[in-house]
Amino acid sequence: MSESTERLRARAQLAMLATEQADPRYARIEHLSTLDLARTMNEADASVPAAVAAVLPEVAAAIDAVAARLARGGRLRYVGAGTAGRMAVMDAAECPPTFSTDPELVKAVLAGGRAAEGGAVEGTEDDADAGAAAMAAEDIGPDDAVVGIAASGRTPFVLAAIHEARRRGALTVGLSCNTGAALSEAAEFAIEVAVGPEVVAGSTRLKSGTAQKFVLNMISTISMVRLGKVYGNYMVDMRVANSKLAARAVRMIRDITGAGPEDAEAALIASGNRIKTAVVMLELGVGVKDAEARLRRAEGRLAGALIGAAD
């Protein structure tokens, strides 16, 4: 098959995707008032949670597999291009401040590199060789998990990255917004959030982008819950980096321990701004070193450190 014939075939396949269709309901949106157009978009966005809900079993299975890799010392890599890649960058960037993770634990690999974080870098999503090379550059191995994200489910950069990651023994997940996606065939775990046509035909930064954000929120957050970085519904591994977060940390410590504001703040300061350490200090009446030792024995899990009080 010639290159031109292959290109025509690829374009025909792309045109058939649900996310590329022009929905007749939105055929005259330019004639709507601003308020009516806002309502139209809001109604369209309201369909996304139901589309995500329909694939929650697949999402949960993928998360359990990802968390298992992280628990044994592996890393999580998101791979995407364009909007999907930028959603991944945003989700990965929030893990260190929210859960005090090493920046290397969760990272996004974006077609076009850092230059693509703030805008389009044309042609990079079609570079399959770059996708495979990115996995080599990240030294992806059997302990790692790689999540490929593409609304179309056919982005060459992402597909090649997933193929290479799987060849290297990594866990692979494909997140797309079309059914029967090539990405689903390439990955070990498939998540297909069928959001349908966009209000602006083909603009997958809309419903597709929202769906991707929903699922990425679940992958990172639930994985961190499974790793013991949340106690109750408190982000007890949060990095205390400014006055707002210090105030939040004090409230968490008070809620968990019942301590007064002065005692909670004093414990936070004495702990070096480590919330879990401060909680153990107050709950068990121990010093910083003993609290940290208990947390180490509990593998960083606050619940385990508190249960082990009689050890």
BELBEL-V616788 format. One record per residue. N is the residue number from 1. SS is DSSP state (@ for helix, = for strand, . for the rest). PSI is psi in radians with two decimals (NA if undefined). OMEGA is omega in whole degrees, -180 to 180 (none if undefined). Layout:
N&SS&PSI&OMEGA / N&SS&PSI&OMEGA
This chain:
1&.&2.25&-178 / 2&.&2.83&-179 / 3&@&-0.70&-179 / 4&@&-0.67&178 / 5&@&-0.72&178 / 6&@&-0.68&180 / 7&@&-0.74&178 / 8&@&-0.69&179 / 9&@&-0.75&180 / 10&@&-0.69&179 / 11&@&-0.66&179 / 12&@&-0.69&178 / 13&@&-0.72&179 / 14&@&-0.74&-178 / 15&@&-0.38&-179 / 16&.&-0.21&-177 / 17&.&2.49&180 / 18&@&-0.66&-178 / 19&@&-0.18&179 / 20&@&-0.12&-175 / 21&.&2.68&174 / 22&.&1.97&-178 / 23&.&2.13&-178 / 24&@&-0.36&178 / 25&@&-0.40&-176 / 26&@&0.36&-172 / 27&.&-0.37&-176 / 28&.&0.65&-176 / 29&@&-0.42&-180 / 30&@&-0.27&180 / 31&@&-0.11&-180 / 32&.&2.68&171 / 33&.&2.84&180 / 34&@&-0.74&180 / 35&@&-0.77&180 / 36&@&-0.63&178 / 37&@&-0.66&176 / 38&@&-0.71&177 / 39&@&-0.71&180 / 40&@&-0.81&179 / 41&@&-0.69&180 / 42&@&-0.71&178 / 43&@&-0.70&178 / 44&@&-0.79&-180 / 45&@&-0.53&-179 / 46&.&-0.29&179 / 47&.&-0.25&-175 / 48&@&-0.81&-180 / 49&@&-0.66&179 / 50&@&-0.65&178 / 51&@&-0.67&177 / 52&@&-0.73&-180 / 53&@&-0.59&-178 / 54&.&-0.36&-178 / 55&.&0.32&-179 / 56&@&-0.64&176 / 57&@&-0.71&178 / 58&@&-0.67&178 / 59&@&-0.81&-178 / 60&@&-0.73&179 / 61&@&-0.72&178 / 62&@&-0.72&-179 / 63&@&-0.77&179 / 64&@&-0.70&180 / 65&@&-0.71&178 / 66&@&-0.83&-178 / 67&@&-0.64&179 / 68&@&-0.69&178 / 69&@&-0.74&180 / 70&@&-0.66&-179 / 71&@&-0.46&179 / 72&.&0.27&173 / 73&.&0.10&-179 / 74&.&-3.12&-178 / 75&.&2.81&177 / 76&=&2.23&177 / 77&=&2.22&170 / 78&=&2.47&178 / 79&=&2.21&-180 / 80&=&3.05&177 / 81&.&2.63&176 / 82&@&-2.39&-179 / 83&@&-0.77&-179 / 84&@&-0.75&179 / 85&@&-0.68&-180 / 86&@&-0.58&172 / 87&@&-0.72&180 / 88&@&-0.73&178 / 89&@&-0.79&-179 / 90&@&-0.78&-179 / 91&@&-0.78&-179 / 92&@&-0.67&-177 / 93&@&-0.43&-178 / 94&@&-0.22&-177 / 95&@&-0.80&179 / 96&@&-0.84&180 / 97&@&-0.57&-177 / 98&@&-0.67&-174 / 99&@&0.13&-179 / 100&.&0.64&178 / 101&.&2.71&171 / 102&.&2.38&180 / 103&.&-0.38&180 / 104&.&-0.19&-176 / 105&.&-0.85&180 / 106&=&2.07&-179 / 107&=&2.71&175 / 108&=&2.38&175 / 109&=&1.95&-172 / 110&=&2.27&176 / 111&.&2.21&-177 / 112&.&-0.10&177 / 113&@&-2.76&-175 / 114&@&-0.51&-180 / 115&@&-0.46&-178 / 116&@&-0.10&-179 / 117&@&-0.57&-177 / 118&.&0.00&-179 / 119&.&3.03&-176 / 120&.&2.39&170 / 121&.&1.78&-168 / 122&.&2.41&172 / 123&.&-0.26&-174 / 124&@&-0.52&-179 / 125&@&-0.31&179 / 126&@&-0.02&-175 / 127&.&1.56&-179 / 128&@&-0.69&-180 / 129&@&-0.66&180 / 130&@&-0.61&178 / 131&@&-0.80&178 / 132&@&-0.72&-180 / 133&@&-0.57&180 / 134&@&-0.64&178 / 135&@&-0.62&175 / 136&@&-0.72&-180 / 137&@&-0.56&178 / 138&.&-0.06&-179 / 139&.&0.81&-179 / 140&.&2.37&-179 / 141&.&-3.00&-173 / 142&.&-0.41&-180 / 143&.&-0.19&-172 / 144&.&2.83&175 / 145&=&2.35&-179 / 146&=&2.16&179 / 147&=&1.99&176 / 148&=&2.33&-175 / 149&=&2.15&178 / 150&.&2.08&-180 / 151&.&-0.77&-179 / 152&.&-0.51&-175 / 153&.&0.27&-177 / 154&.&0.20&-178 / 155&.&2.10&-175 / 156&@&-0.75&179 / 157&@&-0.79&-177 / 158&@&-0.79&179 / 159&@&-0.79&-179 / 160&@&-0.66&179 / 161&@&-0.74&180 / 162&@&-0.74&177 / 163&@&-0.79&-178 / 164&@&-0.72&179 / 165&@&-0.71&180 / 166&@&-0.65&177 / 167&@&-0.57&-180 / 168&.&0.00&176 / 169&.&0.06&-180 / 170&.&2.70&170 / 171&=&2.39&-179 / 172&=&2.43&179 / 173&=&2.39&177 / 174&=&2.12&179 / 175&=&1.99&-179 / 176&=&3.04&-179 / 177&.&0.38&175 / 178&.&2.67&178 / 179&.&2.70&-180 / 180&.&0.58&-175 / 181&.&2.55&175 / 182&@&-0.58&179 / 183&@&-0.60&178 / 184&@&-0.63&178 / 185&@&-0.57&-176 / 186&@&-0.58&-173 / 187&.&2.76&178 / 188&.&-0.68&178 / 189&=&2.31&-178 / 190&=&2.31&174 / 191&=&1.98&-179 / 192&=&1.81&-180 / 193&.&1.76&-174 / 194&.&1.57&-177 / 195&.&-0.26&180 / 196&.&-3.00&-177 / 197&.&2.63&180 / 198&.&2.78&176 / 199&.&-0.78&171 / 200&.&1.92&-170 / 201&.&2.20&177 / 202&.&-0.06&-179 / 203&.&1.47&-172 / 204&.&0.18&170 / 205&.&-0.12&-177 / 206&.&-1.91&-177 / 207&@&-0.71&-179 / 208&@&-0.78&179 / 209&@&-0.69&178 / 210&@&-0.77&179 / 211&@&-0.74&179 / 212&@&-0.74&179 / 213&@&-0.74&178 / 214&@&-0.87&-175 / 215&@&-0.71&178 / 216&@&-0.67&174 / 217&@&-0.77&-179 / 218&@&-0.78&-177 / 219&@&-0.89&-177 / 220&@&-0.81&-175 / 221&@&-0.85&-177 / 222&@&-0.61&175 / 223&@&-0.72&180 / 224&@&-0.60&174 / 225&@&-0.77&-180 / 226&@&-0.46&179 / 227&.&0.05&176 / 228&.&0.32&-178 / 229&.&0.13&175 / 230&.&2.43&178 / 231&=&2.08&-170 / 232&.&-2.14&171 / 233&.&0.52&180 / 234&=&2.37&178 / 235&.&1.31&-171 / 236&.&-0.13&175 / 237&.&0.17&-179 / 238&.&2.45&176 / 239&.&2.11&-178 / 240&.&1.68&-170 / 241&.&-0.12&179 / 242&.&3.11&-175 / 243&@&-0.63&178 / 244&@&-0.76&-179 / 245&@&-0.55&176 / 246&@&-0.74&178 / 247&@&-0.69&178 / 248&@&-0.72&180 / 249&@&-0.74&179 / 250&@&-0.72&178 / 251&@&-0.72&178 / 252&@&-0.83&-178 / 253&@&-0.72&179 / 254&@&-0.77&-179 / 255&@&-0.70&-176 / 256&@&-0.71&-172 / 257&@&-0.36&-174 / 258&.&0.13&-179 / 259&.&2.73&175 / 260&.&2.92&-176 / 261&@&-0.69&-179 / 262&@&-0.76&179 / 263&@&-0.69&180 / 264&@&-0.76&179 / 265&@&-0.69&179 / 266&@&-0.72&179 / 267&@&-0.70&179 / 268&@&-0.78&179 / 269&@&-0.79&-179 / 270&@&-0.53&-178 / 271&.&-0.09&-176 / 272&.&0.57&-180 / 273&.&0.53&176 / 274&.&1.90&-172 / 275&@&-0.83&-178 / 276&@&-0.71&179 / 277&@&-0.77&180 / 278&@&-0.71&180 / 279&@&-0.80&-180 / 280&@&-0.73&178 / 281&@&-0.83&-177 / 282&@&-0.75&-177 / 283&@&-0.63&-175 / 284&@&-0.09&179 / 285&.&0.70&-178 / 286&.&2.95&178 / 287&.&3.13&-177 / 288&@&-0.85&-175 / 289&@&-0.73&180 / 290&@&-0.72&179 / 291&@&-0.77&-180 / 292&@&-0.63&178 / 293&@&-0.72&179 / 294&@&-0.70&178 / 295&@&-0.68&178 / 296&@&-0.75&180 / 297&@&-0.52&179 / 298&.&0.23&180 / 299&.&0.66&175 / 300&.&0.02&-178 / 301&.&2.06&-178 / 302&@&-0.76&-180 / 303&@&-0.74&179 / 304&@&-0.68&180 / 305&@&-0.63&-180 / 306&@&-0.65&178 / 307&@&-0.58&-178 / 308&@&0.40&-176 / 309&@&-0.52&-176 / 310&@&-0.04&-177 / 311&.&NA&none
